[in-house]
Amino acid sequence: MAKVTKDMIISDVLDLDRGTTPIFLSSGMHCLGCPSASGESIEDACAIHGIDADKLVEELNKYLESK
């Protein structure tokens, strides 16, 4: 099973499992379809949006592990 890391590109995580979408949205990342999502790492996007990248990655991995 794949493990999400802070250096992964957002769109790669979404391609891995579309079920991660609500996790991004609930954390405050509402621009998943914007061009930045195709080129920005989770860490970079979190820094821009004022989100704790470690917490978001933890939530994404918990979701993936539960499947």
Helices and strands as residue ranges (DSSP letters): H 10-16, G 18-20, H 21-26, G 35-38, H 42-49, H 53-65
